Amino acid sequence: PIGCGVVYSLTMRGFKVVLIENEDALVASASACGQSGLYSSNVSSFEETLSQCTQVDTGVYSSLNVPHDETQGGLFCQVDPWMLPIALATNATSNGASIMLNVTVNSATWSAGVWDI
């Protein structure tokens, strides 16, 4: 759940975040990015959040009430593989993030410390 994990992680660090999904469902494309079932919060900056998403923070599963199982060196969501990205996104919106569905980004420019999309 790369997109949902990033929006959760950045929101928890106090960033103002908008998750933009090209499809009409939250975990249909960019917000899930292949649904790996992994989440990492062991990072201190935006760049690290993006680059270290392979490190798993197992405490997040418990804190968001997502059933999980650590077996054979892997961490897997039980019951429904979409529970984690949906829980991450729900928590992020509760903490101020915005989610825009069915929106295509055609261009983006960085100006005066903010993105103009």
PyMOL commands that set and color helices and strands:
alter all, ss='L'
color gray80, all
select helices_A, chain A and resi 2-12+46-51+58-63+83-94
alter helices_A, ss='H'
color red, helices_A
select strands_A, chain A and resi 18-20+68-71+74-77+98-100+109-111+114-116
alter strands_A, ss='S'
color yellow, strands_A
deselect
rebuild
show_as cartoon
